[in-house]
Amino acid sequence: MNERIVVVGYGMAGARLAAELHARGGNRRITVLGAEPHRAYNRIMLSTLLAGRIGEPDVELVEAVGPGVEVRTGAAVTAVDRAAREVVTDDGERHGYDHLVLATGSRAAVPPLPGLAPLPERVVPFRTLGDCRRILAAAEGARRVTVLGGGLLGLEAARGLAARGLDVTVVHPVGHLMERQLDPPAGAVLAGTLAGLGVRSRLGAAATAVTADADGVRLHLGDDETLAADLLVLCCGVRPDTALAAAAGLAVDRGVVVDDRMRTSDRRISAIGDCAQHDGTLTGLVAPAWAQARVVADVLAGTDPLARYRPRPAVTRLKAAGIDLAAMGDVAGTGEPGGPVEELTFADPARGTYARLRIRDERLTGAILLGDNPAVGTVVQLFDRGAPVPADRRSLLLGRAFGETPAGPAASPALMPDAATVCRCNDVSKGALVACWRAGARTAAALSAATRAATGCGSCRDAVAGIAGWLAEADPQTTGEVRDTDADREAVEVS
């Protein structure tokens, strides 16, 4: 009898797991149940869709599945019967499983403000493709938009709507933007950059209520100020969707509690992605979700029964046109062991540039790079690999030492080590790209298809294209080796 695997959730995690299981072959039946009525899509690209730079077909995920994999959209799972090993959908159907994987993701958090229950027509959270459609429909007749929330998602939404010519104001209760990733000086520089792109910031402003009618929507602030707009977009964070797991009696904390193999308190049930809590930590990012999908696929398929999920340090990239931002590690250094700390900072607010590095024992433990900095790829590599920083720290802050020499060890693709990670979302190294090139993948698109590089957040797309250009110039099939050229040196801007 074929092993029956049921995946609840057809988002980025669930779709990837189905593809990983299919790629491993074997005698199993895979059923994926998605509550949303459409195919899986790349939610990281929704802000780009808001900006009008891509269309809906461009956000659709194309994962290789085939015989043995059944995908059902518009099928919300309402219950898990652990005794019978079945899940029940909202249409009453029951699906039996030998192993169940919860990939239920997370939901947009709606703040408990007067006037938001139920949500007025002019108030829309920003989380799903359906949300994106509603925002775009409302934006067609709008002039002014208020975005509540100055975190990563809020700023991406604000920049996307401003790119459509709308008057956008971001309201944030904290004194600086993206406080989880940035320090106050970086937040101030970012606010200035956004202002130049048509996005105003109202900081340290606590929302107290919302009123909406046919004339618009008004956000009331704690200082008796009222902001009027045609549309209010809520970007107030997300909450793991754990209701199904909790109702089934699984161990749930902030998320569904899992071990290193992504197993829940029921060994026949796993959880991955936004809904999973591993070692006390929630992720909310695509790279960990896809890494978790690989672990579960290896365990269930038997290709590596002892596979373990090992989280990597997160690197945050703001994916908004006209803004270059990378933040990683802990710039505050809370609870950080080791020797003396070096703190290096450079700020040029007039040019929208800010850089801060935190170094301990010759290793980067945290960094913020905002604005045009040629060293960002090198900094990410050093942080990712835990490699020693160069003796001339200025090359990392400014991109060049005294404006003369390129920063760091990756001034051209040839000088990048093969182990350097180009695509963090899919854990694709430079060496893997070179190997695929030599195997016949001779364009950036072919490299992406073969390795999945640049199919996640998209921030490494230029890097993949640059490496493809460099490889084309070097022509390894003719010379027998890859030599350095002047082509596409920007390929070092790894994700």
C-alpha positions in Angstrom: 0.0 0.0 0.0 1.3 3.5 -0.9 2.2 5.6 2.1 -0.3 8.5 2.4 1.1 11.9 3.1 -1.2 14.8 3.6 0.1 18.4 3.6 -2.3 21.0 5.1 -1.4 24.4 3.5 -0.5 25.2 -0.1 1.7 28.2 0.5 5.4 28.5 0.0 6.3 25.8 2.5 3.6 23.3 1.6 4.2 23.6 -2.1 8.0 23.2 -1.7 7.5 20.1 0.5 5.3 18.5 -2.2 8.0 19.2 -4.8 10.8 17.9 -2.5 8.9 14.6 -1.9 8.1 14.2 -5.5 11.7 14.7 -6.5 12.8 11.9 -4.1 10.5 9.3 -5.8 9.2 6.4 -3.9 5.9 4.7 -3.4 3.7 7.3 -1.8 0.6 9.3 -2.4 0.8 13.0 -1.6 -2.3 15.2 -1.1 -1.9 19.0 -0.6 -4.9 20.8 0.7 -4.9 24.6 0.3 -7.6 26.9 1.8 -6.9 29.7 -0.8 -8.7 29.3 -4.1 -5.6 29.7 -6.3 -2.2 28.1 -6.9 0.7 28.6 -4.6 2.4 32.0 -5.0 5.5 33.8 -3.8 4.1 36.1 -1.1 7.5 37.9 -0.9 6.8 39.4 -4.3 3.4 40.8 -3.4 4.9 44.2 -2.6 6.3 44.2 -6.2 2.9 43.4 -7.4 1.5 46.3 -5.5 4.0 48.6 -7.2 2.8 47.4 -10.6 6.2 46.1 -11.6 4.9 42.6 -12.2 1.6 40.9 -12.8 -0.1 38.1 -11.0 1.3 35.3 -13.2 4.8 36.5 -12.1 4.1 35.6 -8.4 2.8 32.1 -9.1 5.1 29.4 -7.9 6.1 26.7 -10.4 7.1 23.7 -8.5 7.8 20.4 -10.2 5.1 17.9 -9.2 3.5 15.1 -11.1 1.9 11.7 -10.7 1.3 10.8 -7.1 0.8 14.4 -6.1 -2.8 15.7 -5.8 -3.3 19.4 -5.1 -6.7 20.7 -4.0 -7.2 24.4 -3.8 -10.2 26.0 -2.0 -10.2 23.1 0.5 -9.9 24.5 4.0 -9.1 21.8 6.7 -11.4 22.2 9.7 -10.3 19.4 11.9 -7.6 16.7 12.5 -8.8 13.3 13.8 -5.6 11.9 15.2 -7.3 8.6 16.4 -8.6 7.8 12.9 -5.6 9.5 11.2 -7.8 11.7 9.0 -8.3 15.4 8.3 -11.7 16.9 7.6 -12.2 19.7 5.0 -14.9 22.3 5.1 -16.9 20.4 2.5 -17.1 17.4 4.8 -14.5 15.3 2.9 -12.2 13.1 5.0 -8.6 12.4 3.9 -6.7 9.6 5.6 -3.0 9.9 6.3 0.0 7.9 7.4 1.9 11.1 8.0 0.4 14.6 8.2 2.4 17.8 7.7 1.0 21.1 8.9 2.1 24.1 6.8 -0.7 26.4 7.8 1.5 29.5 7.9 0.4 32.6 9.7 -2.3 35.2 9.6 -2.2 39.0 9.5 -2.5 40.4 13.0 -5.4 42.9 13.4 -4.9 45.3 16.3 -7.7 45.4 18.9 -8.7 49.0 18.0 -12.3 50.3 18.2 -13.7 50.3 14.7 -11.8 47.3 13.3 -14.3 44.6 14.2 -15.6 43.8 11.7 -13.1 45.3 9.3 -14.5 48.2 7.3 -14.4 48.0 3.5 -11.7 50.6 3.3 -9.4 48.8 5.8 -7.4 45.9 4.4 -4.6 43.8 6.0 -1.6 43.0 3.7 -0.7 39.4 3.8 -2.2 37.3 1.0 -2.8 37.5 -2.7 -6.5 38.1 -1.9 -5.5 41.1 0.3 -3.3 42.4 -2.5 -6.2 42.3 -4.9 -8.4 44.2 -2.5 -5.8 46.8 -1.9 -5.3 47.3 -5.6 -9.0 47.6 -6.2 -9.4 50.2 -3.5 -6.3 52.1 -4.7 -7.8 52.6 -8.2 -10.0 55.4 -6.8 -7.8 56.6 -4.0 -5.5 59.5 -3.5 -4.3 59.1 0.1 -3.3 55.9 1.8 -2.3 55.3 5.5 -0.2 52.3 6.3 -0.3 51.2 9.9 3.0 49.5 10.8 6.5 50.6 10.0 8.1 47.1 9.9 9.4 45.3 6.9 6.1 44.4 5.4 4.6 47.9 6.0 7.4 49.7 4.3 7.3 47.3 1.3 3.6 48.0 1.0 4.0 51.7 1.4 6.8 51.9 -1.2 4.7 49.8 -3.6 1.7 52.1 -3.3 3.8 55.2 -3.5 5.2 53.9 -6.8 1.6 54.1 -8.1 1.5 57.8 -7.4 -0.5 57.6 -4.2 0.1 59.9 -1.2 1.3 57.5 1.5 1.9 58.0 5.2 3.3 55.2 7.4 2.2 55.3 11.1 4.4 53.5 13.5 4.1 53.4 17.3 7.9 53.1 17.9 10.3 56.1 17.5 12.1 54.6 14.5 11.3 52.3 11.6 12.0 48.6 11.6 13.1 48.6 15.2 13.6 44.8 15.2 16.4 45.1 12.6 17.6 48.7 12.8 19.0 51.0 15.4 17.6 54.6 15.7 20.2 56.3 13.5 19.6 53.7 10.7 15.8 54.2 11.1 16.2 57.9 10.7 18.2 57.6 7.5 15.7 55.1 6.2 12.8 57.5 7.0 14.7 60.2 5.0 15.1 57.9 2.1 11.4 57.0 2.1 10.5 60.6 2.2 12.4 61.2 -1.0 10.4 58.4 -2.5 7.0 59.8 -1.6 6.4 58.0 1.8 6.0 60.1 4.9 6.6 58.6 8.3 4.6 59.4 11.5 6.7 57.9 14.3 6.0 57.3 17.9 2.3 57.6 17.2 0.0 55.1 18.9 -3.3 54.4 17.1 -6.4 54.5 19.3 -9.3 53.9 17.0 -10.5 53.7 13.4 -13.6 55.2 11.9 -14.7 54.6 8.3 -17.6 55.7 6.2 -18.4 56.5 2.5 -16.1 59.5 2.6 -13.0 57.6 3.7 -11.2 56.1 6.7 -9.7 58.0 9.6 -7.0 56.7 11.9 -7.1 58.3 15.4 -3.9 58.8 17.2 -3.2 59.1 20.9 -2.4 62.8 20.8 -5.9 63.6 19.4 -4.6 63.8 15.9 -6.6 62.2 13.1 -5.2 61.0 9.8 -7.7 60.9 7.0 -7.2 58.7 3.9 -9.1 56.8 1.3 -7.6 53.5 2.3 -6.0 52.1 5.5 -3.5 49.2 5.0 -2.8 47.1 8.2 0.8 45.8 8.5 0.9 45.1 12.2 2.7 41.8 12.2 1.5 38.2 11.8 0.4 35.4 14.1 1.2 31.7 13.5 -2.0 29.8 12.5 -2.0 27.2 15.2 -5.8 26.8 15.7 -5.9 23.4 13.9 -3.0 22.0 15.9 -4.3 23.3 19.2 -7.8 21.8 18.5 -6.1 18.5 17.7 -4.4 18.5 21.1 -0.8 19.0 19.8 1.7 20.9 21.9 1.4 24.6 21.0 3.2 27.6 22.4 3.5 30.6 20.2 3.7 28.2 17.3 3.3 24.4 16.9 6.2 23.0 18.9 8.6 20.8 16.8 11.9 19.0 17.3 15.0 18.9 15.1 13.2 16.6 12.6 10.2 19.0 12.6 8.0 16.4 14.4 5.3 17.6 16.7 4.2 16.0 19.9 2.5 13.4 17.7 5.2 11.6 15.8 2.9 11.0 12.8 2.5 14.8 12.4 5.1 17.4 11.4 4.9 21.1 11.1 7.0 23.5 8.9 7.1 27.1 8.0 5.6 30.1 9.8 3.4 27.9 12.0 6.3 25.9 13.4 8.2 26.8 16.6 11.6 25.2 16.7 13.8 25.5 19.8 11.6 28.3 21.0 11.9 30.3 17.8 9.4 31.3 15.1 10.9 32.0 11.7 8.5 33.9 9.4 11.0 33.8 6.5 11.1 31.7 3.4 14.7 30.3 3.7 14.0 28.5 7.0 10.7 27.2 5.7 12.3 25.7 2.6 15.1 24.2 4.7 12.6 22.6 7.0 10.7 21.2 4.0 14.0 19.5 2.8 14.5 18.0 6.3 10.9 16.6 6.4 11.2 15.3 2.8 14.5 13.5 3.6 13.0 11.9 6.8 9.8 10.8 5.2 11.4 9.6 1.9 14.1 7.8 3.8 16.9 9.5 1.9 18.3 10.8 5.2 16.3 9.5 8.1 18.6 11.3 10.5 18.3 14.7 8.9 18.1 17.5 11.3 17.0 21.1 10.9 19.8 23.6 11.8 18.7 27.2 11.6 21.1 29.7 10.0 21.5 33.3 11.1 18.9 35.5 9.4 19.7 38.3 6.9 16.9 40.7 6.3 16.7 42.5 3.0 14.1 45.2 2.3 12.7 44.5 -1.1 11.4 47.9 -2.2 12.4 49.8 -5.3 14.9 52.6 -4.6 16.0 51.2 -1.2 19.0 49.1 -0.5 19.0 47.6 3.0 20.6 44.6 4.5 20.5 43.9 8.3 21.8 40.8 10.0 22.7 39.5 13.4 22.4 41.4 16.7 23.7 45.0 16.5 22.7 45.5 20.1 24.9 42.6 21.3 22.5 41.4 23.9 23.8 38.3 25.7 26.7 38.0 23.3 29.7 36.0 24.7 33.3 36.4 23.7 36.0 39.0 23.8 36.1 42.8 23.3 33.7 44.3 20.8 34.5 46.6 17.9 31.7 49.0 16.8 32.2 50.8 13.5 29.7 53.3 12.1 29.5 55.5 9.0 26.5 57.8 8.3 25.8 60.1 5.4 22.1 61.0 5.7 22.2 63.4 2.8 23.0 60.5 0.5 20.8 58.0 2.4 23.8 55.9 3.5 24.4 54.3 6.8 26.6 51.4 7.8 27.2 49.8 11.2 29.3 46.7 11.9 29.7 44.8 15.2 32.8 42.7 15.3 33.9 40.3 18.1 36.8 37.9 17.9 37.5 39.0 14.3 34.0 37.9 13.3 30.9 39.8 12.3 28.1 39.4 14.9 25.8 42.1 13.5 25.6 44.6 10.6 23.3 47.2 9.1 24.0 48.4 5.5 21.6 51.0 4.1 22.1 52.8 0.8 24.6 52.1 -1.9 27.5 50.1 -0.5 29.5 47.9 -2.8 30.6 45.8 0.2 27.2 44.4 1.0 27.8 41.1 -0.7 31.1 40.6 1.1 29.6 41.5 4.4 26.8 39.0 4.0 29.3 36.3 3.0 31.5 37.0 6.0 28.5 36.9 8.4 27.1 33.8 6.7 30.3 31.8 6.9 31.7 33.2 10.2 34.9 34.1 8.3 37.5 36.5 9.7 36.9 40.1 8.7 39.7 42.0 6.7 42.3 44.0 8.6 41.1 47.2 6.9 37.6 47.5 8.4 36.9 50.6 6.3 36.6 48.5 3.2 33.5 46.9 4.7 32.0 50.2 5.9 32.6 52.2 2.7 33.0 49.5 0.1 36.5 50.7 -0.6 39.5 51.6 1.5 40.0 55.3 1.0 38.0 54.9 -2.2 40.8 53.0 -3.9 40.5 49.3 -3.8 37.4 47.0 -3.9 36.2 45.7 -0.6 36.9 42.2 0.6 37.6 38.9 -0.9 34.8 38.9 -3.5 35.6 41.8 -5.7 34.8 39.6 -8.8 33.1 36.3 -9.1 36.4 34.5 -9.7 37.5 35.6 -6.2 34.4 34.4 -4.5 34.9 31.0 -2.8 32.9 28.2 -4.2 31.2 27.8 -0.8 29.9 31.4 -0.9 26.1 31.4 -0.6 24.6 33.3 -3.5 20.9 32.5 -2.8 20.1 32.2 0.9 16.5 31.3 0.3 17.5 28.1 -1.4 21.0 27.7 0.0 22.7 27.8 -3.4 26.4 28.4 -3.5 28.6 29.8 -6.2 30.1 26.4 -6.7 26.6 24.9 -7.4 26.0 27.6 -10.0 29.3 26.9 -11.7 28.6 23.2 -11.7 25.2 23.7 -13.3 26.7 26.0 -15.9 29.3 23.3 -16.9 26.4 20.8 -17.0 24.7 22.9 -19.7 22.6 25.6 -17.9 24.0 28.4 -20.0 21.7 31.4 -19.0 20.7 33.0 -15.8 17.2 31.6 -16.3 18.6 28.1 -16.8 20.7 28.4 -13.7 17.6 29.5 -11.7 15.6 26.6 -13.1 18.4 24.1 -12.2 19.2 25.3 -8.7 16.1 27.4 -7.7 18.4 30.4 -7.1 16.5 33.7 -7.3 13.1 32.0 -7.0 12.6 33.1 -3.4 12.9 36.8 -2.3 14.5 37.7 -5.6 17.3 39.8 -4.0 20.0 37.6 -5.6 18.6 37.8 -9.1 21.3 40.3 -10.2 24.0 38.1 -8.6 22.9 35.1 -10.6 22.8 37.1 -13.8 26.2 38.5 -13.0 27.7 35.1 -12.4 26.1 33.9 -15.7 27.7 36.8 -17.5 31.1 36.2 -16.0 30.9 32.5 -16.9 29.9 33.3 -20.4 33.0 35.5 -20.7 35.3 32.9 -19.1 33.9 30.1 -21.3 35.0 27.2 -19.0 34.0 24.6 -21.6 36.8 25.9 -23.9 39.5 26.9 -21.5 39.0 24.2 -18.9 39.0 26.7 -16.1 37.0 29.8 -15.1 39.2 32.9 -15.3 38.5 36.4 -14.0 37.2 39.0 -16.3 35.8 42.5 -15.9 32.3 41.4 -16.8 29.5 41.6 -14.2 31.6 42.3 -11.2 28.4 43.3 -9.4 27.8 39.5 -9.2 29.2 39.7 -5.7 26.0 41.3 -4.5 24.9 37.9 -3.1 21.7 37.6 -1.2 
